[in-house]
Amino acid sequence: MVAFCALCVAGLLAPAPAAASIRPTPDPVAPGGARAALPPPDLLYRPGVQVRPRAGAPRVPEVSALSWLVADARSGDVLASYDAHRPLPPASTLKTLFALTVLPMLPGDARHRVDAAELAGVGEGSSLVGVVEGRTYRVSDLWRGVFLHSGNDAVHVLAELGGGWRATAARMQSKARELGARDTRVLSPDGYDTPGQVSSAYDLAVFGRAGLRDPGFARYCATVEAPFPGTEGAYPIRNTNRLLTGDDGVAPYPGLIGVKNGYTSNAGNTLIAAARRGGRTLVVTVMNPQQGGGLTVYEEARALLDWGFAASGRVGPVGSLDALRAAAPVRREMRAGAAAPAPVSTPTPVSAPADGSGWPEAGALAGAVGLGAGAVALVLRRAGRSVRN
């Protein structure tokens, strides 16, 4: 058994209706160029398309996803959305929250020998990168297995190194609340179909945006291909995000920088995609398209990215990805009778430079977790895995 010791650290960070049915809202820019206050957070809880078009704004594309959102990654402004807070199963896009939670805890150059118990809980039909018991892997290899090949086997090993399956789920839940992602309920850290596990287009955009601020996360999610250790030498693994790779006949999207795709029979196809163009970085989330085949999620994300870049300066924000980090509760209009989120208090998020550069640097600030008056090391040990609910 190899034990690792590291400081605990955390980074600061139905088909869509026709455009004619979209009701323009007042221009959020006040006379003289001063920006008016953002709309209240509960606006994004309203059903249907939300957009604030100005003169010359392009038409919002018609997409079939059950939920979607387009946001500016630098400011956090939501440019348009459709049922943004609708609770839906996230599939492997939930691995973005897993990485935000666990990646800062584990040194990438640390090595670990996998045992059978760490792979015993991998769900039937899971996507696998090929982790083998008895073999020693670098932590960085396992992370590439998570980001590129969506390997649930790699997630299980990393979760065990992070303290165990249930403890990791609990930390992920806490991290989601810290980021203001209140629609997410974590039961299986790998995104495997589990009754009651949900997220939303809003929350996934929050996770994707936060990930771009972490240098390791940003590097992994942008990697197209990498070697993965095998029993007879390394073999290549390739990112399954077709907008990044251009595989399976999907044209690569110009300026794409990640983030993560997913699929399960229950969730359908899900995607968080980020792209940079002309000094702007957009984050788009698409959840469960209802038309076309398995590649439709990429084409709908492409249409939303194209719209977002074309709409620059021609639409006002309909919300903010930072809105629910504040203490004020919001009203959930989409779900009758649902309780308002509990207030949370978190640090003010760090903004990236206006030209879109420096995303990793903006999130590089991390601190050791204190116990009493001093920082302590978290000993990563392999413990017996708890059975998942």
C-alpha positions in Angstrom: 0.0 0.0 0.0 1.3 3.4 -0.9 0.1 6.3 1.2 0.0 9.8 0.0 0.1 13.0 2.0 -0.9 16.4 0.7 -2.2 19.7 2.0 -5.9 20.2 1.6 -6.4 23.0 -0.8 -9.3 24.4 -2.7 -9.5 26.7 -5.8 -11.5 30.0 -5.6 -13.0 29.3 -7.7 -39.3 20.1 -25.0 -38.1 21.8 -28.1 -37.3 25.4 -27.6 -40.1 27.8 -28.5 -39.9 29.9 -31.6 -38.1 33.2 -31.3 -41.4 35.0 -31.9 -42.6 33.8 -28.5 -39.6 35.5 -26.7 -40.6 38.7 -25.0 -38.0 41.4 -25.1 -37.2 42.9 -21.7 -36.0 46.5 -21.1 -32.5 47.3 -22.1 -30.3 46.9 -19.0 -27.9 49.7 -20.0 -29.1 53.0 -18.6 -28.8 56.3 -20.5 -25.2 57.5 -20.6 -23.8 54.0 -20.8 -24.0 53.1 -17.1 -25.0 49.6 -16.5 -28.2 49.0 -14.8 -28.7 46.4 -12.1 -28.8 42.8 -13.1 -32.3 41.2 -13.1 -33.2 39.3 -10.0 -31.9 35.7 -9.7 -35.4 34.2 -9.9 -35.7 35.3 -13.5 -33.7 32.2 -14.6 -36.2 30.0 -12.7 -38.9 31.0 -15.1 -39.8 28.5 -17.8 -39.0 29.0 -21.4 -36.4 31.1 -23.2 -35.0 34.1 -21.3 -33.2 36.7 -23.4 -33.0 40.5 -23.5 -32.4 41.5 -27.1 -31.4 44.9 -28.2 -31.5 46.5 -31.6 -29.8 44.2 -34.1 -29.7 41.2 -31.9 -29.5 37.9 -33.7 -32.4 35.4 -33.5 -31.9 32.8 -30.7 -31.5 29.4 -32.4 -34.2 26.8 -32.1 -32.7 23.8 -30.2 -34.4 20.7 -28.9 -32.5 20.3 -25.6 -34.6 20.1 -22.4 -32.5 22.8 -20.9 -29.6 25.1 -22.1 -27.7 28.2 -21.2 -25.2 30.6 -22.7 -22.9 32.7 -20.5 -19.9 35.0 -20.6 -17.2 33.2 -18.7 -15.3 36.3 -17.7 -18.2 38.3 -16.3 -20.6 35.5 -15.4 -23.4 37.2 -17.3 -26.0 34.8 -18.6 -26.8 35.9 -22.2 -29.7 33.5 -22.8 -31.2 30.4 -21.3 -34.0 27.9 -21.6 -35.3 26.3 -18.3 -31.9 27.0 -16.8 -32.7 25.6 -13.4 -34.6 22.5 -14.5 -33.4 19.5 -12.5 -32.0 16.8 -14.8 -29.6 14.0 -14.6 -26.1 15.3 -15.6 -24.3 12.1 -16.7 -20.5 12.5 -16.9 -20.7 16.3 -16.9 -20.9 15.9 -13.2 -17.2 14.9 -13.4 -16.4 18.6 -13.6 -17.6 19.0 -10.1 -15.7 15.9 -9.1 -12.5 17.5 -10.5 -13.1 20.9 -8.9 -13.4 19.1 -5.6 -10.7 16.4 -5.7 -8.1 17.7 -8.1 -6.5 20.2 -5.7 -6.1 17.5 -3.0 -3.9 15.1 -5.0 -0.4 15.9 -6.4 -0.3 15.0 -10.0 3.1 13.3 -9.8 2.1 11.0 -6.9 2.0 7.3 -7.7 -0.6 4.8 -6.5 -1.0 1.0 -6.8 -4.6 0.1 -7.5 -6.2 -2.8 -5.6 -9.4 -4.7 -6.4 -11.5 -3.0 -3.8 -11.1 0.4 -5.5 -12.7 -0.9 -8.7 -15.4 -3.1 -7.1 -18.1 -0.4 -7.1 -17.8 0.7 -10.8 -21.3 0.6 -12.2 -22.4 -1.9 -14.9 -22.0 -0.4 -18.4 -19.7 2.4 -17.2 -17.3 4.0 -19.6 -13.8 2.7 -18.7 -10.3 3.9 -19.5 -8.7 0.6 -18.6 -7.4 0.9 -15.0 -6.1 -2.5 -13.9 -5.8 -3.7 -10.3 -2.2 -4.3 -9.2 -0.8 -1.7 -11.6 0.8 1.6 -10.4 -0.4 4.8 -11.9 0.5 8.4 -11.6 -2.4 10.6 -10.4 -2.0 12.7 -13.6 -2.6 9.5 -15.7 -5.8 8.9 -13.8 -7.0 12.5 -14.3 -6.4 12.1 -18.1 -8.5 9.0 -17.9 -11.3 11.0 -16.3 -11.2 14.0 -18.6 -10.4 12.4 -22.0 -12.1 9.0 -21.7 -14.6 9.7 -19.0 -13.4 6.6 -17.2 -15.5 5.7 -14.2 -12.8 3.3 -13.1 -10.3 6.2 -12.8 -12.9 8.3 -10.9 -13.4 5.4 -8.3 -9.6 5.2 -7.7 -9.2 9.0 -7.3 -12.3 9.2 -5.0 -10.7 6.5 -2.8 -7.5 8.5 -2.6 -9.6 11.5 -1.7 -11.1 9.8 1.3 -13.7 7.4 0.0 -16.8 7.3 -2.2 -19.4 8.8 0.2 -16.9 11.4 1.7 -16.2 12.5 -1.9 -19.9 12.9 -2.7 -20.4 14.9 0.5 -17.5 17.2 -0.4 -18.8 17.6 -3.9 -22.2 18.6 -2.5 -20.5 21.2 -0.3 -18.4 22.5 -3.2 -21.5 22.9 -5.3 -23.2 25.0 -2.6 -20.0 27.1 -2.2 -20.1 27.9 -5.9 -23.8 28.8 -5.8 -24.9 25.7 -7.6 -28.0 24.8 -5.7 -29.8 22.5 -8.1 -27.2 19.8 -7.9 -27.6 16.7 -5.8 -24.6 14.4 -5.7 -25.0 10.7 -5.1 -22.5 9.1 -7.5 -19.4 11.2 -8.1 -18.8 9.7 -11.5 -22.2 10.8 -12.8 -23.5 7.2 -13.1 -27.3 7.0 -13.3 -28.6 7.1 -9.7 -32.2 7.9 -8.7 -32.3 11.4 -7.3 -29.0 12.6 -8.7 -29.6 15.8 -10.6 -28.0 19.0 -11.8 -29.0 21.8 -14.1 -27.8 23.8 -17.1 -27.1 26.7 -14.7 -25.1 24.6 -12.3 -23.1 22.9 -15.0 -22.2 26.3 -16.5 -21.0 27.3 -13.0 -18.8 24.2 -12.8 -17.4 24.7 -16.3 -16.6 28.4 -15.6 -14.9 27.6 -12.3 -12.9 24.8 -14.0 -11.4 27.1 -16.5 -9.8 29.1 -13.7 -7.9 26.0 -12.4 -4.7 25.4 -14.3 -4.8 21.7 -14.0 -8.5 21.4 -14.9 -8.1 23.8 -17.9 -5.1 21.7 -19.2 -6.8 18.4 -18.8 -10.1 19.4 -20.4 -8.3 20.9 -23.5 -6.2 17.8 -24.1 -7.1 16.0 -27.3 -5.0 12.9 -27.0 -2.6 11.4 -24.5 -0.9 8.0 -23.7 -2.4 5.9 -20.9 -0.4 3.1 -19.2 -1.3 -0.4 -20.2 -0.1 -3.9 -19.4 1.9 -4.0 -22.6 3.0 -0.4 -22.8 1.1 2.8 -23.2 -1.9 3.1 -25.5 -3.5 6.4 -26.8 -6.7 7.7 -25.4 -8.6 10.4 -27.1 -11.0 13.1 -25.8 -14.6 12.1 -26.3 -15.7 15.8 -26.7 -16.2 15.9 -30.5 -16.3 19.7 -30.7 -12.7 19.6 -29.5 -11.5 16.6 -31.6 -13.6 16.7 -34.7 -14.2 13.0 -34.4 -17.2 11.1 -35.8 -17.9 13.7 -38.5 -18.4 16.5 -36.1 -16.5 19.6 -37.2 -14.2 20.9 -34.5 -15.4 24.3 -33.1 -12.9 27.1 -33.7 -11.5 28.4 -30.4 -12.9 25.5 -28.3 -11.1 25.1 -25.0 -13.1 22.2 -23.4 -15.0 21.3 -21.1 -16.8 17.9 -20.8 -19.5 15.8 -22.4 -21.6 13.0 -21.0 -24.1 10.3 -21.8 -26.3 7.8 -19.9 -29.5 6.2 -21.0 -31.4 8.2 -18.4 -29.7 11.6 -18.9 -29.4 11.4 -22.7 -26.5 13.5 -24.1 -25.2 16.3 -22.0 -22.4 18.8 -22.7 -20.5 21.7 -21.2 -18.5 23.6 -23.9 -16.3 26.6 -23.7 -14.8 28.6 -26.5 -12.7 31.7 -26.9 -13.0 34.2 -29.8 -12.1 37.8 -30.2 -11.1 38.2 -26.5 -14.3 36.7 -25.2 -14.8 33.3 -23.6 -18.3 31.7 -23.6 -19.6 28.8 -21.7 -22.6 26.8 -23.1 -24.5 23.9 -21.5 -26.8 21.6 -23.4 -28.9 18.9 -21.6 -30.7 16.1 -23.4 -31.6 17.1 -26.9 -34.9 15.6 -28.0 -34.3 15.5 -31.7 -31.6 13.8 -33.9 -29.0 11.3 -32.8 -26.2 11.2 -30.3 -24.2 13.9 -32.0 -27.0 16.5 -31.9 -25.8 17.8 -28.6 -22.6 19.1 -30.3 -24.5 20.8 -33.1 -26.9 22.5 -30.7 -23.9 23.7 -28.6 -22.3 24.9 -31.8 -25.4 26.9 -32.7 -25.6 28.4 -29.2 -21.9 29.4 -29.2 -22.3 31.0 -32.7 -25.3 32.9 -31.4 -23.4 34.0 -28.2 -20.5 35.4 -30.1 -22.7 37.1 -32.7 -24.9 38.6 -29.9 -21.9 40.4 -28.3 -23.1 43.8 -27.2 -26.5 43.2 -28.6 -28.2 41.5 -25.7 -28.4 42.4 -22.0 -27.8 39.8 -19.3 -30.7 37.9 -18.0 -28.9 36.7 -14.9 -25.4 35.9 -13.5 -23.5 32.7 -12.7 -22.5 34.5 -9.5 -26.0 35.4 -8.4 -26.6 32.4 -6.0 -23.2 32.8 -4.3 -24.8 35.7 -2.4 -26.8 35.2 0.8 -30.2 36.3 -0.5 -32.6 33.4 -1.2 -34.4 33.3 -4.5 -37.9 32.2 -5.6 -38.2 29.0 -7.6 -40.9 29.8 -10.1 -40.3 26.7 -12.2 -41.1 24.2 -9.4 -44.2 24.9 -7.6 -43.8 24.6 -3.9 -40.1 24.1 -4.0 -38.2 25.6 -1.1 -35.9 28.6 -1.7 -32.2 27.8 -1.6 -30.5 28.2 1.8 -28.3 31.3 2.0 -24.5 30.8 1.7 -21.6 33.1 2.1 -18.6 32.7 -0.2 -15.6 34.7 -1.3 -16.0 37.2 -4.2 -15.0 35.4 -7.4 -11.8 36.4 -9.2 -12.4 37.8 -12.7 -10.2 36.9 -15.7 -8.5 39.5 -17.8 -10.6 41.2 -20.4 -8.7 39.6 -23.3 -9.6 36.2 -22.1 -6.1 35.2 -21.2 -4.9 34.2 -17.8 -7.9 31.9 -16.9 -5.6 29.4 -15.1 -3.8 32.2 -13.3 -7.1 33.7 -12.1 -7.7 30.5 -10.1 -4.2 29.7 -9.0 -4.8 31.0 -5.5 -5.2 28.2 -3.0 -4.8 27.8 0.7 -4.1 25.0 3.1 -7.1 24.0 5.3 -6.4 25.0 8.9 -7.1 22.8 11.9 -7.0 24.9 15.0 -4.2 27.4 14.5 -2.1 25.4 12.1 -2.4 23.8 8.6 -2.5 20.1 8.6 -1.8 17.4 6.0 -4.5 15.2 4.7 -3.3 11.6 4.7 -4.8 9.9 1.7 -5.4 6.3 2.6 -7.3 3.5 1.0 -10.2 2.7 3.1 -13.0 0.2 2.6 -15.5 1.5 0.1 -19.0 2.2 1.3 -21.8 0.7 -0.7 -23.5 3.4 -2.8 -27.2 4.2 -2.4 
